[in-house]
Amino acid sequence: MSPDANKFDVALFYGSDPEPALRQLVNAIDPFSALAPGVRVVIKPNIVVSRRQWLGANTRPETVEALIVLLREHGVHDITVADGSGMGESATRAFEICGYTEIARKHGVRLLDIERDRFVQRATRAAGPFSELSISKTVAECDYLINVPVIKAHSQTRVTCSLKNLKGVMPRRLKSGFHGVDLERAIAQLADLVVPDLVIADGTYGDLTSELGGRPVNIGVVAAGYNPLAIDCFAAATLGFAPQQVRHIAHYARTRGVDLETFRPRLQELNRPTGDRVFQTDTQPLRSYPCTVHSGGACCTCYGNLHFALERLSEAGLLQREDHYYIGRGNTPHVSGSKGRTVAVGDCAGRELSAAESPLIEVPGCPPNADSIVRTIRGAGR
């Protein structure tokens, strides 16, 4: 089947085993039959965290391994698995922890921590905060790019799938810089610039509250297609959102001249799902804690770590309604004189609140981990 003829389709296989899912999906949409043996293929998974509790946050290595096997069966041998992890994490360490290093040795493919790659500058075409972006040289110069995101919720953008997963092709300083501007418009600029040849969305396990995982949910689906917009519209719907509710999807649709009010991706179901396929997410979990959180301009890792810390502090009875927690940049300090504590979580908030009139509790780090936040608050007492 021609990719052009199928560009708005999303092929679906329901289940939690990536190997049969990938084989059926590749048979259905035929993405590899035209690839020459010497083609340079880059597989871009979603490697966010480098801890052992990674399920629901990172692309499962079994999904990538199934792709490698299928590529080899089609005569492709030049394969690189590449990503750069979130702030405070390490893709190199995550490759080892999650099993990617073993898979690379087994199949003779390259692993690339994009933080260690060279970068090339590319002028943006879509309207937004950046006139140019730095892109991994390996990604920019490959012949065939396969984007393999996780279908999951996101604390700042509601949903993250193929469009947002592309942030991993940039250097860390630029990924951080996205959070100091209009994040979702910047994502659309990047997605307009780096267009994958194939998207395989790993929805076997995701997370309904955070991009950093911690609460994995068996969503039980793998989606494949040639059009990132179609894939992300499906992912948004799976997590309970209309695509129009996810700003970076809406911005990207406009760059492609697509009206989301009328756009409906054609779904090709290769088997039948069991149970309810629509999940309810909680992408603003910090609102549920008995304190006030100011999170303007915060990167997702800092946001997620504070989420985990507040959960532990709440369980210990160490939060009060009068407390104010700050992360990120661009927050307006609250009126001093309240009975609660003012806490600056991370270096960005610490710099901005250093001149605050009220007593300030600082948790340094870029980003500080959840444990350091908890220990600092415990040590501060009341």
Kinemage of the C-alpha trace (Angstrom):
@kinemage 1
@onewidth
@group {chain A} dominant
@subgroup {mainchain}
@vectorlist {calphas} color= white
{ca met a 1} P 0.000 0.000 0.000
{ca ser a 2} L 1.325 3.434 -0.889
{ca pro a 3} L 2.145 5.746 2.032
{ca asp a 4} L 0.601 8.641 0.097
{ca ala a 5} L -2.670 6.800 -0.287
{ca asn a 6} L -2.697 5.985 3.397
{ca lys a 7} L -1.425 9.239 4.881
{ca phe a 8} L -4.480 9.978 7.023
{ca asp a 9} L -5.059 6.388 8.191
{ca val a 10} L -4.196 4.992 11.589
{ca ala a 11} L -3.791 1.221 11.733
{ca leu a 12} L -4.522 -0.258 15.160
{ca phe a 13} L -3.670 -3.514 16.861
{ca tyr a 14} L -5.134 -4.082 20.310
{ca gly a 15} L -3.136 -5.957 22.915
{ca ser a 16} L -0.068 -5.641 25.121
{ca asp a 17} L 2.449 -7.778 23.215
{ca pro a 18} L 4.431 -5.569 20.812
{ca glu a 19} L 5.791 -8.386 18.613
{ca pro a 20} L 2.515 -9.615 17.052
{ca ala a 21} L 1.217 -6.053 17.025
{ca leu a 22} L 4.170 -4.736 14.996
{ca arg a 23} L 4.112 -7.665 12.599
{ca gln a 24} L 0.415 -7.224 11.853
{ca leu a 25} L 0.738 -3.451 11.523
{ca val a 26} L 3.697 -3.666 9.146
{ca asn a 27} L 1.836 -6.239 7.049
{ca ala a 28} L -1.149 -3.888 6.892
{ca ile a 29} L 0.507 -0.611 5.909
{ca asp a 30} L 3.672 -1.983 4.216
{ca pro a 31} L 6.192 0.704 5.228
{ca phe a 32} L 9.426 -1.171 4.507
{ca ser a 33} L 9.080 -2.965 1.166
{ca ala a 34} L 10.470 -0.024 -0.828
{ca leu a 35} L 13.507 0.535 1.425
{ca ala a 36} L 16.887 -0.117 -0.181
{ca pro a 37} L 19.356 -2.310 1.737
{ca gly a 38} L 21.769 0.586 2.346
{ca val a 39} L 19.165 2.991 3.722
{ca arg a 40} L 20.089 4.693 7.014
{ca val a 41} L 17.222 4.224 9.475
{ca val a 42} L 16.852 6.043 12.797
{ca ile a 43} L 14.367 4.780 15.367
{ca lys a 44} L 13.425 7.551 17.816
{ca pro a 45} L 11.780 6.094 20.949
{ca asn a 46} L 10.564 8.102 23.943
{ca ile a 47} L 13.238 7.798 26.657
{ca val a 48} L 12.223 10.209 29.419
{ca val a 49} L 13.434 8.660 32.663
{ca ser a 50} L 16.438 6.591 33.653
{ca arg a 51} L 15.024 4.822 36.706
{ca arg a 52} L 13.840 1.275 37.148
{ca gln a 53} L 10.190 2.306 37.436
{ca trp a 54} L 10.091 3.408 33.797
{ca leu a 55} L 7.034 1.521 32.531
{ca gly a 56} L 4.401 3.931 31.228
{ca ala a 57} L 6.974 6.683 30.692
{ca asn a 58} L 9.456 5.155 28.220
{ca thr a 59} L 8.881 3.299 24.970
{ca arg a 60} L 9.077 -0.396 25.730
{ca pro a 61} L 12.278 -1.979 24.367
{ca glu a 62} L 10.210 -4.930 23.096
{ca thr a 63} L 8.462 -2.533 20.718
{ca val a 64} L 11.755 -1.267 19.319
{ca glu a 65} L 13.166 -4.793 19.106
{ca ala a 66} L 10.156 -5.937 17.079
{ca leu a 67} L 10.796 -3.031 14.689
{ca ile a 68} L 14.478 -3.967 14.352
{ca val a 69} L 13.590 -7.573 13.519
{ca leu a 70} L 11.109 -6.486 10.840
{ca leu a 71} L 13.591 -4.040 9.315
{ca arg a 72} L 16.213 -6.775 9.137
{ca glu a 73} L 13.713 -9.107 7.470
{ca his a 74} L 13.300 -6.404 4.806
{ca gly a 75} L 17.063 -6.237 4.229
{ca val a 76} L 17.786 -3.076 6.258
{ca his a 77} L 20.984 -3.205 8.315
{ca asp a 78} L 22.020 0.407 9.034
{ca ile a 79} L 19.844 1.043 12.100
{ca thr a 80} L 20.373 3.562 14.907
{ca val a 81} L 18.186 3.879 18.000
{ca ala a 82} L 18.511 7.480 19.178
{ca asp a 83} L 17.024 9.716 21.836
{ca gly a 84} L 17.890 12.326 24.425
{ca ser a 85} L 16.285 12.017 27.850
{ca gly a 86} L 14.477 14.537 30.038
{ca met a 87} L 16.117 17.114 32.293
{ca gly a 88} L 18.127 15.526 35.067
{ca glu a 89} L 18.060 12.128 33.354
{ca ser a 90} L 20.432 10.201 31.069
{ca ala a 91} L 19.496 8.360 27.887
{ca thr a 92} L 22.721 6.364 28.149
{ca arg a 93} L 21.756 5.164 31.612
{ca ala a 94} L 18.144 4.579 30.540
{ca phe a 95} L 19.282 2.425 27.606
{ca glu a 96} L 21.015 0.144 30.099
{ca ile a 97} L 18.245 0.106 32.697
{ca cys a 98} L 15.390 -0.483 30.238
{ca gly a 99} L 17.131 -3.202 28.225
{ca tyr a 100} L 18.015 -1.279 25.065
{ca thr a 101} L 21.733 -1.945 25.479
{ca glu a 102} L 21.157 -5.696 25.496
{ca ile a 103} L 18.912 -5.461 22.426
{ca ala a 104} L 21.530 -3.395 20.575
{ca arg a 105} L 24.207 -6.027 21.274
{ca lys a 106} L 21.881 -8.845 20.277
{ca his a 107} L 20.930 -7.311 16.922
{ca gly a 108} L 24.058 -5.312 16.127
{ca val a 109} L 22.416 -1.884 16.008
{ca arg a 110} L 23.782 1.442 17.253
{ca leu a 111} L 22.518 3.290 20.312
{ca leu a 112} L 22.898 7.061 20.332
{ca asp a 113} L 22.415 9.378 23.287
{ca ile a 114} L 21.491 12.491 21.323
{ca glu a 115} L 23.034 14.687 24.014
{ca arg a 116} L 26.384 13.388 22.699
{ca asp a 117} L 25.590 13.971 19.033
{ca arg a 118} L 26.524 16.936 16.866
{ca phe a 119} L 23.736 19.350 15.920
{ca val a 120} L 22.772 21.245 12.792
{ca gln a 121} L 20.766 24.447 12.547
{ca arg a 122} L 17.522 24.420 10.579
{ca ala a 123} L 15.349 27.463 9.847
{ca thr a 124} L 11.753 27.069 11.003
{ca arg a 125} L 8.887 27.433 8.560
{ca ala a 126} L 5.838 27.610 10.821
{ca ala a 127} L 4.990 30.684 12.891
{ca gly a 128} L 6.165 30.563 16.493
{ca pro a 129} L 8.800 31.676 18.987
{ca phe a 130} L 11.863 30.287 17.138
{ca ser a 131} L 13.425 31.343 13.842
{ca glu a 132} L 15.709 28.288 13.837
{ca leu a 133} L 16.165 25.093 15.804
{ca ser a 134} L 19.127 22.803 16.544
{ca ile a 135} L 18.509 19.241 15.351
{ca ser a 136} L 20.551 16.093 15.913
{ca lys a 137} L 22.861 15.641 12.920
{ca thr a 138} L 22.172 11.897 12.911
{ca val a 139} L 18.433 12.487 12.760
{ca ala a 140} L 18.675 15.293 10.206
{ca glu a 141} L 20.833 13.228 7.841
{ca cys a 142} L 19.105 9.842 8.089
{ca asp a 143} L 17.162 8.435 5.142
{ca tyr a 144} L 14.215 7.089 7.099
{ca leu a 145} L 12.991 8.254 10.526
{ca ile a 146} L 10.676 6.128 12.652
{ca asn a 147} L 9.072 7.988 15.553
{ca val a 148} L 8.075 5.588 18.371
{ca pro a 149} L 6.369 7.601 21.136
{ca val a 150} L 4.351 6.436 24.124
{ca ile a 151} L 0.645 7.309 24.309
{ca lys a 152} L 0.343 9.063 27.673
{ca ala a 153} L -0.905 12.119 29.487
{ca his a 154} L 1.246 15.185 30.043
{ca ser a 155} L 1.210 17.567 32.972
{ca gln a 156} L 1.477 20.668 30.790
{ca thr a 157} L 0.195 19.741 27.330
{ca arg a 158} L -2.523 17.255 28.367
{ca val a 159} L -1.332 14.654 25.851
{ca thr a 160} L 2.081 13.645 24.538
{ca cys a 161} L 2.552 11.384 21.555
{ca ser a 162} L 4.361 11.694 18.231
{ca leu a 163} L 4.539 15.490 17.904
{ca lys a 164} L 5.940 16.198 21.344
{ca asn a 165} L 8.245 13.166 21.246
{ca leu a 166} L 10.338 15.027 18.675
{ca lys a 167} L 11.720 17.278 21.434
{ca gly a 168} L 14.239 14.508 22.054
{ca val a 169} L 16.103 15.322 18.823
{ca met a 170} L 17.294 18.679 20.229
{ca pro a 171} L 20.072 19.588 22.676
{ca arg a 172} L 19.110 19.826 26.329
{ca arg a 173} L 19.459 23.606 26.542
{ca leu a 174} L 16.915 24.019 23.752
{ca lys a 175} L 14.517 21.483 25.247
{ca ser a 176} L 14.641 23.517 28.436
{ca gly a 177} L 14.234 26.715 26.431
{ca phe a 178} L 10.926 25.480 25.023
{ca his a 179} L 9.459 25.894 28.510
{ca gly a 180} L 10.367 29.576 28.631
{ca val a 181} L 8.270 30.401 25.560
{ca asp a 182} L 4.934 29.236 24.148
{ca leu a 183} L 5.681 25.532 24.579
{ca glu a 184} L 2.910 24.173 22.407
{ca arg a 185} L 3.498 26.544 19.508
{ca ala a 186} L 7.206 25.661 19.674
{ca ile a 187} L 6.317 21.953 19.513
{ca ala a 188} L 4.308 22.627 16.353
{ca gln a 189} L 7.294 24.468 14.836
{ca leu a 190} L 9.550 21.496 15.564
{ca ala a 191} L 7.040 18.973 14.221
{ca asp a 192} L 6.703 21.000 11.027
{ca leu a 193} L 10.484 20.840 10.620
{ca val a 194} L 11.208 17.209 11.572
{ca val a 195} L 8.697 14.974 9.811
{ca pro a 196} L 9.010 11.221 10.418
{ca asp a 197} L 8.550 8.697 7.636
{ca leu a 198} L 6.638 6.375 9.951
{ca val a 199} L 5.018 6.637 13.381
{ca ile a 200} L 4.552 3.662 15.689
{ca ala a 201} L 2.759 4.805 18.848
{ca asp a 202} L 3.347 2.453 21.771
{ca gly a 203} L 0.147 2.411 23.778
{ca thr a 204} L 0.702 -0.985 25.340
{ca tyr a 205} L 1.408 0.817 28.625
{ca gly a 206} L 1.055 4.537 29.268
{ca asp a 207} L 0.343 6.844 32.156
{ca leu a 208} L -2.866 8.805 32.689
{ca thr a 209} L -1.429 11.462 35.002
{ca ser a 210} L 2.169 12.266 34.059
{ca glu a 211} L 4.691 12.030 31.240
{ca leu a 212} L 7.198 10.728 33.795
{ca gly a 213} L 5.261 7.567 34.548
{ca gly a 214} L 4.994 6.104 38.014
{ca arg a 215} L 1.434 4.894 37.554
{ca pro a 216} L 1.524 2.678 34.463
{ca val a 217} L -1.790 1.740 32.887
{ca asn a 218} L -2.334 -1.061 30.399
{ca ile a 219} L -3.901 0.946 27.571
{ca gly a 220} L -3.380 -2.048 25.298
{ca val a 221} L -2.993 -0.671 21.784
{ca val a 222} L -0.267 -0.012 19.209
{ca ala a 223} L -1.005 2.499 16.446
{ca ala a 224} L 0.866 2.906 13.162
{ca gly a 225} L 0.663 5.386 10.327
{ca tyr a 226} L 2.456 7.879 8.146
{ca asn a 227} L 0.769 11.033 9.408
{ca pro a 228} L 1.724 12.344 12.879
{ca leu a 229} L -1.416 14.474 13.055
{ca ala a 230} L -3.671 11.466 12.547
{ca ile a 231} L -1.762 9.455 15.160
{ca asp a 232} L -1.912 12.249 17.730
{ca cys a 233} L -5.623 12.851 17.132
{ca phe a 234} L -6.187 9.168 17.879
{ca ala a 235} L -3.993 9.371 21.002
{ca ala a 236} L -5.862 12.431 22.275
{ca ala a 237} L -9.211 10.719 21.795
{ca thr a 238} L -7.952 7.582 23.534
{ca leu a 239} L -7.043 9.677 26.581
{ca gly a 240} L -10.391 11.459 26.583
{ca phe a 241} L -9.580 14.733 24.778
{ca ala a 242} L -10.829 16.259 21.564
{ca pro a 243} L -7.792 17.167 19.419
{ca gln a 244} L -8.819 20.828 19.611
{ca gln a 245} L -8.252 20.690 23.369
{ca val a 246} L -4.553 19.897 22.863
{ca arg a 247} L -2.950 23.149 21.745
{ca his a 248} L 0.155 21.763 20.018
{ca ile a 249} L -2.046 19.434 17.955
{ca ala a 250} L -4.235 22.394 17.006
{ca his a 251} L -1.205 24.539 16.079
{ca tyr a 252} L 0.304 21.726 14.022
{ca ala a 253} L -2.984 21.133 12.226
{ca arg a 254} L -3.004 24.767 11.142
{ca thr a 255} L 0.515 24.430 9.707
{ca arg a 256} L -0.863 21.587 7.589
{ca gly a 257} L -4.030 23.428 6.581
{ca val a 258} L -6.227 20.913 8.414
{ca asp a 259} L -9.503 21.887 10.102
{ca leu a 260} L -9.751 19.822 13.281
{ca glu a 261} L -13.476 20.519 13.501
{ca thr a 262} L -14.016 18.293 10.481
{ca phe a 263} L -10.875 16.139 10.378
{ca arg a 264} L -11.496 12.526 11.358
{ca pro a 265} L -8.626 10.059 10.851
{ca arg a 266} L -9.730 6.815 9.247
{ca leu a 267} L -9.040 3.989 11.674
{ca gln a 268} L -8.093 0.544 10.427
{ca glu a 269} L -8.631 -1.949 13.253
{ca leu a 270} L -6.715 -5.162 12.661
{ca asn a 271} L -8.358 -6.919 15.588
{ca arg a 272} L -11.103 -6.173 18.083
{ca pro a 273} L -10.493 -4.371 21.379
{ca thr a 274} L -11.806 -5.619 24.678
{ca gly a 275} L -13.403 -3.271 27.182
{ca asp a 276} L -13.606 0.514 27.149
{ca arg a 277} L -10.874 2.155 25.034
{ca val a 278} L -11.407 5.706 26.356
{ca phe a 279} L -9.505 6.648 29.505
{ca gln a 280} L -9.969 9.578 31.844
{ca thr a 281} L -6.804 11.504 32.601
{ca asp a 282} L -5.766 13.851 35.364
{ca thr a 283} L -3.172 16.107 33.751
{ca gln a 284} L -3.329 18.777 36.478
{ca pro a 285} L -2.565 16.582 39.488
{ca leu a 286} L -0.917 19.407 41.445
{ca arg a 287} L -4.304 21.065 41.905
{ca ser a 288} L -5.456 18.213 44.111
{ca tyr a 289} L -2.956 18.896 46.904
{ca pro a 290} L -3.696 21.145 49.899
{ca cys a 291} L -1.325 23.926 48.844
{ca thr a 292} L -0.896 26.418 46.002
{ca val a 293} L 1.489 25.610 43.141
{ca his a 294} L 2.842 28.289 40.775
{ca ser a 295} L 4.277 26.476 37.742
{ca gly a 296} L 4.704 28.966 34.912
{ca gly a 297} L 7.540 28.083 32.534
{ca ala a 298} L 8.463 24.872 34.348
{ca cys a 299} L 10.000 21.981 32.438
{ca cys a 300} L 8.096 18.705 32.584
{ca thr a 301} L 10.728 16.924 34.699
{ca cys a 302} L 10.624 19.590 37.404
{ca tyr a 303} L 6.817 19.543 37.322
{ca gly a 304} L 6.658 15.769 37.563
{ca asn a 305} L 9.200 15.560 40.388
{ca leu a 306} L 7.230 18.127 42.390
{ca his a 307} L 4.081 16.065 41.752
{ca phe a 308} L 5.707 12.982 43.241
{ca ala a 309} L 7.108 14.973 46.181
{ca leu a 310} L 3.767 16.603 47.015
{ca glu a 311} L 2.115 13.209 47.047
{ca arg a 312} L 4.586 11.989 49.663
{ca leu a 313} L 4.331 15.212 51.677
{ca ser a 314} L 0.543 15.024 51.606
{ca glu a 315} L 0.609 11.452 52.854
{ca ala a 316} L 2.842 12.592 55.729
{ca gly a 317} L 0.532 15.497 56.599
{ca leu a 318} L 3.208 18.076 55.799
{ca leu a 319} L 1.185 20.311 53.451
{ca gln a 320} L -0.990 23.274 54.420
{ca arg a 321} L -3.431 25.335 52.408
{ca glu a 322} L -1.366 28.486 53.043
{ca asp a 323} L 1.804 26.992 51.507
{ca his a 324} L 3.009 28.315 48.127
{ca tyr a 325} L 5.312 26.208 45.937
{ca tyr a 326} L 7.057 27.785 42.931
{ca ile a 327} L 8.700 26.013 39.982
{ca gly a 328} L 9.871 27.346 36.637
{ca arg a 329} L 10.141 30.903 35.444
{ca gly a 330} L 7.849 33.884 35.015
{ca asn a 331} L 5.706 33.391 38.135
{ca thr a 332} L 4.285 36.370 40.000
{ca pro a 333} L 5.090 36.085 43.722
{ca his a 334} L 2.037 35.950 45.975
{ca val a 335} L 1.334 38.692 48.501
{ca ser a 336} L 3.642 38.216 51.460
{ca gly a 337} L 2.366 38.021 55.005
{ca ser a 338} L 0.503 34.726 54.750
{ca lys a 339} L 0.976 32.097 57.433
{ca gly a 340} L 2.209 29.484 54.989
{ca arg a 341} L 5.650 28.715 53.626
{ca thr a 342} L 7.078 29.992 50.355
{ca val a 343} L 9.076 27.249 48.658
{ca ala a 344} L 11.232 27.751 45.549
{ca val a 345} L 11.686 24.370 43.887
{ca gly a 346} L 14.614 24.308 41.455
{ca asp a 347} L 17.200 26.826 40.353
{ca cys a 348} L 14.859 28.846 38.106
{ca ala a 349} L 12.364 29.576 40.868
{ca gly a 350} L 15.176 30.155 43.363
{ca arg a 351} L 16.718 32.889 41.211
{ca glu a 352} L 13.397 34.648 40.679
{ca leu a 353} L 12.316 34.551 44.328
{ca ser a 354} L 15.688 35.331 45.894
{ca ala a 355} L 14.531 38.875 46.683
{ca ala a 356} L 11.132 37.836 48.054
{ca glu a 357} L 10.063 39.602 51.235
{ca ser a 358} L 8.681 36.497 52.963
{ca pro a 359} L 10.998 33.783 54.354
{ca leu a 360} L 11.995 31.506 51.511
{ca ile a 361} L 12.701 27.787 51.543
{ca glu a 362} L 14.907 26.879 48.573
{ca val a 363} L 15.306 23.431 47.027
{ca pro a 364} L 18.240 23.815 44.603
{ca gly a 365} L 18.786 21.649 41.547
{ca cys a 366} L 18.066 21.501 37.823
{ca pro a 367} L 15.883 19.688 38.415
{ca pro a 368} L 15.720 18.725 42.100
{ca asn a 369} L 14.493 15.190 42.562
{ca ala a 370} L 11.395 14.346 44.572
{ca asp a 371} L 13.383 13.011 47.489
{ca ser a 372} L 15.378 16.235 47.892
{ca ile a 373} L 12.148 18.246 47.912
{ca val a 374} L 10.654 16.021 50.606
{ca arg a 375} L 13.813 16.085 52.730
{ca thr a 376} L 14.034 19.887 52.514
{ca ile a 377} L 10.437 20.377 53.619
{ca arg a 378} L 10.780 17.829 56.411
{ca gly a 379} L 13.914 19.613 57.594
{ca ala a 380} L 12.259 23.027 57.513
{ca gly a 381} L 9.538 22.021 59.949
{ca arg a 382} L 6.768 24.514 60.548
